[in-house]
Amino acid sequence: MCGTEKVGVIKRSGSHAAHASEARENGARRNLSPDAVINLDHGDPTVFESYWRKMGDNCTFIIAGYQSISYFADMKNLCWFLEPKLEEQIRRLHHVVGNAEVDDHHIVVGTGSSQLIQAALYALSPPDEREPISVVSAVPYYSSYPEVTDFLRSGLYKWAGDAQRFDKDAAYIEMVTAPNNPDGVMREPVVNRDQGTLVHDFAYYWPHYTPITCPVNHDIMLFTVSKCTGHAGSRIGWALVKDKEVARKMTKFIEINTIGVSKESQLRAAKILGVISDGCLHFGSPDADNFFEYSQRLMAERWQQMRDVVKRSEVFSLPEYPFQYCLFTGEFTEAHPAFAWIKCKETAEDCEELFRAHKILTRSGKRFGSDPKYVRVSMLNREEEFNLFLERLSAIQEISNGN
């Protein structure tokens, strides 16, 4: 994806975890019953709530009743409903973090990246073909791709499954997710044919989830506020699009679909992205409130705790990730993905059922085109839920070991 990358052979340590203790909430079981069902099926990023509480009113802004009444934001812009302040802060953040090239791309804003996926499929589909164009992604693929693709039963495109098994000599669209959801692995295109077009989903290509090894530069790249900052409820995503005509078609899709995107959400997102960029300028300073530094330590702590439990296990296993040089932090680090791709060993045929029996809701590997021995577990829940999950994970292992 990025050409030559620096990969370090460095032993894992708990240093990040030790520094991350400040991110943990006091009273980890505030209102959670010991018998509560823990829902780790969804990637709802409430883990970052503690950071934004700490920031107080820094992201507060007021919209007067007369403001933002018009449908239009900037009629000179190809994406006419994109607020100029949001475009400015998107470009600024990518420059500061160094995770994507933006200077030669148009920006299309959407109601989350889910709407932008549909807009991209619409824009890339030949309008006059007899058969819908095939949409593929390599297993394990993001579980929503099949549903999003086929939900409207469009005559333009259809879900065709695993990219590694796609053998038709025909046009196709390949979804390339990096880091991948569910397993956190950096992905490259699989099909690699002249008839194909690519959509790169970079929802998790941020420093708190994975090393930033280069600024990515592809024709269509999708990002979302929900996974970048944790503000999933604002429903803001953006696409970086090189081709003007593709960007125009994506904009038209959103125009017909929702007549633009909420200005209130855009202005809130612009404010939040600006605060994050300001903090990034002082990365490593003891007095700085750097969101990515804070969140990276928090995610590293969670992964260290998870690995400490699993390494004592004869029931579960986790993927390993290489240490790579991160351009943003200037350090060698490994990935700390938003999801744990857990495999149940021979003792359990259906990992999702095993967890459900212990009041833990996960998402089965079958939903990702993979084996039911796998489950995807969210690492993004609040502290009390995550701690209770670790307790139950340990209990499952003790029961399985006959203790």
C-alpha positions in Angstrom: 0.0 0.0 0.0 2.8 2.4 0.9 5.8 1.0 -0.9 8.9 0.3 1.3 8.1 0.3 5.0 10.3 0.1 8.0 9.6 -3.0 10.1 11.2 -3.3 13.5 11.8 -6.5 15.5 11.0 -5.2 18.9 9.7 -7.1 21.9 6.3 -6.1 23.2 6.4 -4.1 26.4 3.8 -2.7 28.8 5.2 0.9 28.7 2.3 2.3 26.7 -0.1 0.5 29.0 1.6 2.0 32.1 1.3 5.5 30.8 -2.4 4.9 29.7 -3.7 4.5 33.3 -4.7 8.2 33.2 -7.3 7.3 30.6 -9.2 4.8 32.7 -12.3 5.9 34.4 -12.7 5.8 38.1 -15.1 3.3 39.5 -14.9 0.9 36.6 -18.3 -0.8 37.4 -20.3 2.5 38.0 -23.7 1.3 37.0 -23.1 -2.1 35.4 -24.6 -5.2 37.0 -22.3 -8.3 37.3 -25.0 -10.2 35.4 -25.4 -7.7 32.6 -25.2 -8.7 29.0 -22.1 -7.1 27.4 -22.7 -6.0 23.8 -19.4 -6.1 21.9 -21.0 -6.7 18.6 -21.1 -3.1 17.5 -18.1 -0.8 17.1 -19.7 2.0 19.1 -16.6 4.2 20.0 -17.7 5.2 23.6 -14.1 4.5 24.8 -13.2 8.0 23.7 -15.9 9.6 25.8 -13.5 10.0 28.8 -11.1 12.1 26.7 -13.8 14.5 25.5 -15.2 14.9 29.0 -11.7 15.9 30.0 -11.6 18.5 27.3 -14.6 20.3 28.8 -15.9 23.2 26.7 -13.0 23.2 24.2 -15.3 21.8 21.5 -18.4 23.6 22.4 -19.9 26.0 19.8 -23.2 27.8 19.4 -25.3 28.1 16.3 -27.8 31.0 16.3 -31.3 30.3 15.0 -30.8 32.3 11.8 -27.6 30.4 10.9 -27.2 27.5 8.4 -30.8 27.8 7.1 -30.0 27.3 3.4 -29.5 24.0 1.7 -26.3 25.4 0.1 -22.9 25.8 1.7 -20.6 26.8 -1.2 -22.0 26.9 -4.7 -18.5 27.3 -6.1 -17.5 23.9 -4.7 -18.3 20.7 -6.6 -19.7 19.3 -3.4 -22.1 22.3 -2.9 -23.3 21.2 0.6 -19.8 20.8 2.0 -19.2 23.5 4.7 -15.9 25.4 3.9 -14.9 25.1 7.6 -15.1 21.3 7.5 -13.2 21.1 4.2 -10.5 23.3 5.7 -10.2 21.1 8.8 -10.2 17.8 6.9 -7.4 18.9 4.7 -5.5 20.3 7.7 -5.9 17.2 9.8 -4.6 14.9 7.0 -1.6 17.2 6.5 -0.8 17.2 10.3 -1.2 13.4 10.7 0.4 12.6 7.4 -2.0 9.6 6.7 -3.4 10.7 3.3 -2.6 13.0 0.3 -5.3 15.6 -0.1 -4.0 18.3 -2.3 -5.0 16.6 -5.6 -8.4 15.3 -4.3 -11.9 16.6 -4.2 -13.7 16.2 -0.9 -17.2 14.8 -0.8 -19.0 14.8 2.6 -21.5 12.2 3.5 -23.8 11.0 6.3 -21.1 8.7 7.6 -19.0 6.5 5.4 -21.9 4.1 4.8 -23.6 6.6 2.6 -20.3 7.3 0.9 -19.9 3.6 0.1 -23.2 3.6 -1.7 -22.3 6.9 -3.5 -19.0 5.4 -4.7 -20.7 2.2 -6.0 -23.2 4.4 -7.8 -20.5 6.6 -9.3 -18.3 3.7 -10.5 -21.1 1.6 -12.0 -21.5 1.7 -15.8 -25.1 3.0 -16.3 -26.0 1.0 -19.5 -24.7 -2.5 -18.8 -27.0 -5.5 -19.1 -25.7 -7.0 -15.9 -24.9 -5.3 -12.6 -21.2 -4.8 -11.9 -19.7 -7.2 -9.3 -18.6 -5.8 -5.9 -16.0 -7.9 -4.1 -13.8 -7.8 -1.0 -11.3 -10.3 0.3 -12.4 -12.5 3.2 -12.6 -11.7 6.1 -14.4 -8.6 4.7 -16.4 -5.9 6.5 -19.7 -7.6 7.4 -21.8 -4.6 6.2 -20.5 -4.7 2.6 -22.9 -7.4 1.4 -25.9 -5.7 3.0 -25.0 -2.2 1.9 -24.4 -3.4 -1.7 -27.6 -5.5 -2.1 -30.0 -3.6 0.2 -31.6 -1.6 -2.6 -31.4 -4.4 -5.2 -29.9 -2.0 -7.6 -29.6 -2.9 -11.3 -26.2 -1.1 -11.3 -24.2 -3.3 -8.9 -24.4 -6.5 -6.9 -22.4 -8.3 -4.2 -20.2 -11.0 -5.6 -18.4 -12.1 -2.4 -14.8 -13.0 -1.8 -12.3 -11.1 -4.0 -9.9 -14.0 -3.8 -12.4 -16.2 -5.5 -13.6 -13.8 -8.2 -12.7 -15.3 -11.5 -15.0 -13.6 -14.0 -13.4 -11.8 -16.9 -15.6 -8.8 -16.4 -15.7 -5.4 -14.7 -15.7 -5.2 -10.9 -15.4 -2.9 -8.0 -13.1 -4.1 -5.1 -13.5 -2.7 -1.6 -10.1 -2.5 0.0 -10.2 -2.0 3.8 -7.0 -0.9 5.5 -6.6 -1.6 8.4 -9.1 -4.3 7.7 -12.3 -4.7 9.7 -12.4 -7.3 11.4 -8.8 -8.5 11.7 -6.8 -5.2 11.7 -4.5 -6.3 8.9 -3.3 -3.7 6.3 -4.8 -4.8 3.0 -3.8 -4.5 -0.7 -6.0 -5.1 -3.7 -6.5 -8.8 -4.5 -8.0 -9.0 -8.0 -5.7 -6.6 -9.8 -7.2 -6.6 -13.3 -7.6 -3.8 -15.8 -11.4 -4.0 -15.8 -11.6 -3.2 -12.1 -11.9 -0.1 -10.0 -11.0 0.3 -6.3 -12.6 1.9 -3.3 -10.2 2.2 -0.4 -11.9 2.3 3.0 -9.5 3.9 5.5 -11.9 4.4 8.4 -9.2 3.0 10.8 -6.1 4.5 9.3 -5.3 6.7 12.2 -2.4 6.7 14.7 -4.4 5.3 17.7 -5.2 2.1 15.7 -2.2 1.5 13.5 1.3 2.9 12.5 1.1 5.6 9.9 3.7 4.3 7.4 3.0 6.7 4.6 0.4 9.2 3.3 -1.9 7.0 1.2 -2.8 8.2 -2.3 -5.6 6.4 -4.2 -8.4 7.4 -6.5 -11.2 7.0 -3.9 -10.4 7.0 -0.1 -13.1 6.9 2.6 -12.8 8.3 6.1 -15.2 8.8 9.0 -15.5 11.0 12.1 -16.9 8.1 14.1 -13.7 6.1 14.1 -11.3 9.0 13.9 -12.6 11.0 16.9 -15.3 8.8 18.4 -18.2 11.0 17.5 -20.3 8.4 15.8 -23.6 10.2 16.5 -22.6 13.1 14.3 -22.8 10.9 11.2 -20.1 12.6 9.2 -17.8 10.9 6.8 -15.8 12.1 3.8 -14.3 10.8 0.6 -11.1 12.0 -1.0 -11.7 11.6 -4.8 -9.2 12.2 -7.5 -11.5 12.1 -10.6 -13.8 15.1 -10.9 -16.5 13.3 -12.7 -16.6 10.5 -10.0 -16.8 13.1 -7.3 -19.6 14.8 -9.2 -21.6 11.6 -9.4 -21.0 10.8 -5.7 -22.3 14.3 -4.9 -25.4 13.7 -7.1 -26.1 10.5 -5.3 -26.1 12.3 -1.9 -28.1 15.1 -3.3 -30.9 12.7 -4.5 -30.6 10.6 -1.4 -30.6 13.2 1.4 -30.3 16.6 -0.3 -26.9 17.2 1.3 -25.6 16.6 4.8 -26.5 18.3 8.1 -24.7 21.6 8.5 -24.9 21.4 12.3 -23.1 18.0 12.2 -20.5 19.4 9.7 -19.8 22.5 11.9 -19.4 20.3 15.0 -17.1 18.0 13.2 -15.0 20.9 11.9 -14.7 22.2 15.5 -13.6 18.8 16.8 -11.1 18.2 14.0 -9.6 21.6 14.6 -9.1 20.9 18.2 -7.4 17.6 17.4 -5.1 19.3 14.8 -4.1 21.9 17.4 -3.1 19.2 19.8 -1.1 17.3 17.2 1.1 20.3 16.7 2.4 19.7 20.3 2.7 15.9 20.2 4.8 14.5 23.0 4.5 17.7 25.1 3.5 16.9 28.8 1.1 19.8 28.7 -0.5 19.0 25.4 -4.0 17.4 25.1 -3.1 15.3 22.1 -6.1 13.1 21.2 -4.1 10.5 19.2 -1.4 10.2 21.9 -4.0 9.8 24.6 -6.1 7.3 22.5 -3.1 5.3 21.4 -2.0 4.8 25.0 -5.6 3.8 25.9 -5.8 1.3 23.0 -2.4 -0.1 23.8 -3.4 -0.7 27.4 -6.5 -2.5 26.4 -4.6 -4.7 23.9 -2.0 -5.5 26.5 -4.7 -6.5 29.0 -6.4 -8.7 26.4 -3.1 -10.4 25.4 -2.3 -11.0 29.1 -5.5 -12.9 29.5 -5.4 -14.8 26.2 -1.7 -15.9 26.5 -2.7 -18.0 29.5 -5.5 -19.6 27.4 -5.8 -22.9 25.8 -9.1 -21.7 24.3 -8.5 -18.5 22.4 -5.9 -17.0 20.1 -5.3 -13.5 18.7 -3.5 -12.2 15.6 0.0 -10.8 15.9 1.0 -7.5 14.3 4.5 -6.4 13.2 6.2 -3.4 14.7 6.5 -0.7 12.1 7.8 2.8 12.1 5.0 5.4 12.5 5.7 8.7 10.7 3.3 10.5 13.1 4.8 9.4 16.4 8.3 8.9 15.2 8.5 5.6 17.0 8.2 1.9 16.2 4.9 0.5 17.3 2.4 -2.2 16.5 -1.3 -2.0 15.6 -3.9 -1.8 18.3 -7.0 -2.3 16.2 -10.6 -1.3 17.0 -11.6 -4.9 17.0 -10.1 -8.1 18.3 -10.4 -11.0 15.8 -10.5 -13.9 18.3 -10.3 -17.5 17.3 -11.7 -20.3 19.4 -9.5 -23.3 19.3 -10.7 -26.9 18.8 -12.8 -26.9 22.0 -15.6 -24.8 20.4 -17.0 -25.0 16.9 -19.1 -21.9 17.2 -17.2 -19.1 19.0 -20.2 -16.7 18.9 -22.3 -19.2 20.8 -19.6 -19.8 23.4 -19.4 -16.1 24.2 -23.2 -15.7 24.2 -23.5 -18.5 26.8 -21.4 -16.2 29.0 -23.5 -13.1 28.3 -21.1 -11.6 25.8 -22.5 -10.6 22.4 -20.0 -10.7 19.5 -20.2 -10.9 15.8 -19.6 -14.3 14.2 -16.9 -14.9 11.6 -19.7 -16.2 9.3 -20.8 -12.6 8.9 -17.4 -11.7 7.5 -17.4 -14.6 5.0 -15.1 -16.5 7.4 -15.2 -19.5 9.8 -17.6 -19.6 12.8 -14.5 -20.4 14.9 -13.8 -16.7 14.7 -15.6 -13.7 16.3 -15.1 -10.0 16.1 -15.0 -8.3 19.5 -15.2 -4.5 19.8 -12.4 -2.9 21.8 -14.2 0.4 21.8 -16.7 0.1 24.7 -16.6 2.0 27.9 -14.2 1.0 30.6 -16.6 -0.8 32.9 -17.9 -3.0 30.0 -14.4 -3.8 28.9 -13.2 -4.8 32.3 -16.2 -7.1 32.9 -15.5 -8.7 29.5 -11.9 -9.5 30.5 -13.2 -11.1 33.8 -15.6 -13.3 31.8 -12.9 -14.1 29.3 -10.7 -15.4 32.1 -13.7 -17.3 33.6 -14.3 -19.1 30.3 -10.7 -20.2 30.2 -10.8 -21.4 33.8 -14.0 -23.5 33.1 -12.5 -24.9 29.9 -9.3 -25.9 31.8 -11.4 -27.6 34.4 -10.4 -25.3 37.3 
